[in-house]
């Protein structure tokens, strides 16, 4: 069994959130692109022979590279740790483009700027260190687990890695660079072909381990789960007035009464209620344990629950639900993989939090120097280059940012290579600091959603999403 790119990138993404906060940032997945095809589809390459690492990434990042890390008594190659810092910097810069972080006059995230929550980090440079270190350690843990299982890469996989490097050699030649110069331009002076190859091997090794883990941990109880039809009349406990709660409850009860015991009629009426704006959301969803708010799960898993039951329940996080029980349904393989990978992610995160592995560096980091010509980083830079005063709590999302399209770590490096390469080529070709409208549509992060406020599996299609 092969785990999809979307699932394996989720693995390290989730290790970033389970210890930081219950908030989750959802984003569209673009990591499923075949790596070889993707490199062939990049825009026309220009002569890069006169460019340096600083031309590509600005003046602040270099000071954060070449710190010797160790994992369980073994030195981590500098090129590998640098790879994580480069890509962490790239990710945070994406958010600087959209005004979520301070931006330097060079067009990158300002690592010298004071962090929005001083109780967490002093500067965005400190956040970069924490972000890169956690994903680096997560990758080391996953690969160590694979080695403990005596997992090895197949000849076919090794051939795929060779093919990818051959393709990059072609790209380097088009750019008037040797392959070694190409790697060093993108990933720092410590990167060469062999170290790059090892990073790719770690990616595929982590993929292999994740596949084996899923095969061993998916049970029949997980495979067959309840299916529920629902309509939500929004009235959260914390924000709704007494009148709003009463109205929502009345509407929910009226819908249940009108449907009687007819689940088909419930769907028709719920869809109509959504269309006229009375109902906030309606859909059919599968309810795996641990995936919804407690009231929703308790109703669904009640031992007395029978197909055709229609009732009204209240979830303080959201409001009143008119719910109908459709019986058991089989979850698709990708959903099952995602749930089991979440379990593995939890294990990895707990291992990091409990200090079960030796990890770290003895080399201190000096604070990033402000970029010459920058003003005081008290505000946030908008995509059009204007600066606005910071909004309270706006940048605190940095502690839990999950960027699925470019999550860093051993299990996502192929996606990173392609996206980062494309980004650099576009930046050089355009000579601009902003992204075009097509890029924005693809890469812009979606909004926050509190995990405790997620009544349903967010992968399910809802009427609201159809409208969008």
Steps between C-alpha positions, in 0.01 A plus 500: 500500500628848413400793717387803299712815515214683672501247784872478555543877499235513769721287724757767578244774477309353790808466716522878485152558643433240766728663754455862394127558499166355402479741207554361152564683178357317204643539152452343161737216418723539200760247610358217291676609183739250354845644581665422169215636290480809722864590446454465126207740511678794664515827311775583255832490679741794486873531556554475876878498496525850646255436784596421858318347793450850639347615171240229535422518873610843618759594758356353822474125438870417464567553873253220581678236291790264573415429864602148592204300633515156657236231525555210740874552506541535123583819313231606255662608172508878472337484159201318649442742789555792263236355272241528778597857582488607137155357456373631832616844390322456168177406674505794739579732211180386329307638797701821495380547142143495625559744783488244781863557601731801481690522173842639418567742217659202322159333491548224761375431850684731740691273740608801708142613566353456846266201513131575551487302827814571708410221741570250222789646301704820511527533121386334181852364476437306822175370352687389188745304717222328694303417186798358313631308799169332571454379146863390478467295817167357385661383179789344691257312725297366208812380321641344816176307543529379142855383565391318815250313281788415262318669214703557185425674175429295192712511185205667328495781756875552476462521123232767543739703713767471232249613240410805706862601542563449128210732427642763736836465325322591177342801669842605635653481154222720361581748777870505405593328827656172600277272704703576815464876440129450446459328837714758678307789349170361625597329827825656616873436460490172695262330257631267233364216294560232760344691789205590281460134408496405869221748569296335225572157643369617837183617330433164345603315815248699700237424235579131532469510878172693488357244258597211726363678807164555331476139389557385857271746679185520289231288665149395398362730771668788320400384155125493569369811674164673547364727229297800614285752315491837670387859482666760723316802636783712632482620861835459681480513879763772535372747242131442430235697687216326683266605220731359233527171686125476535451570130758240400345238728152569364618469140684176571195347667271615220727332245506176698121502536446572131731216396337249734693177454574560131873549445452590134254771597746622763759555228256683275380728778852560633623598153208737462573648841860556401401659169272753668766585760318354800741211550872576529620167356364162392671183384548126546814406692676194632578521870824333602584509869696802608415697186199703620387695806400275788122552485491408132708186558303393809170518313641311204654218703209452741454118521124550455546696178301359208483583133235762435531678836452877467560726801622846604823534699686803631877540467620807696780556249255549212131494579204275426527204265213312345659159450390183324670162532572334164672187633856374453710581197846394384764772502726534199865405525634855492281601794613195698863576421453857614352393833777250569769747397345744750555232764862459394544877501375513857754237601785691337397830654475347846846349455638845421318667790618230742862528386522132411769563240827684523473793264643849475800716424764655724552792263304809606308720256572871487198726449436591137626841399235738364511543124650833396233751408219328688277698729417381848307170464201610705244444229425237238565527130212443261542313171501833316794622707305732730533464874218485750492506875506150652166356605482336840546126472534504124859379486466266797380245246871447431521255789270257324549566129455192293582543134395178334618607156854544626539340841864440576643176625635172371158383387438801280829598346404409147211744506728761653763457231251562224319789663818670613662464160193639326486789745862592442470485123191721507671749730800525271292522184263762632735707715205574727429427864131429455339186354257504212129435535533137394759436770280664760206279411713190536720582798307734727444340841144432602349639817532367850263243640508395864528125532257504791259685276503246219169314513569299190778354290619803305571286195128449449333716238241739638242717336702802610804378312292430191390864494859612515 
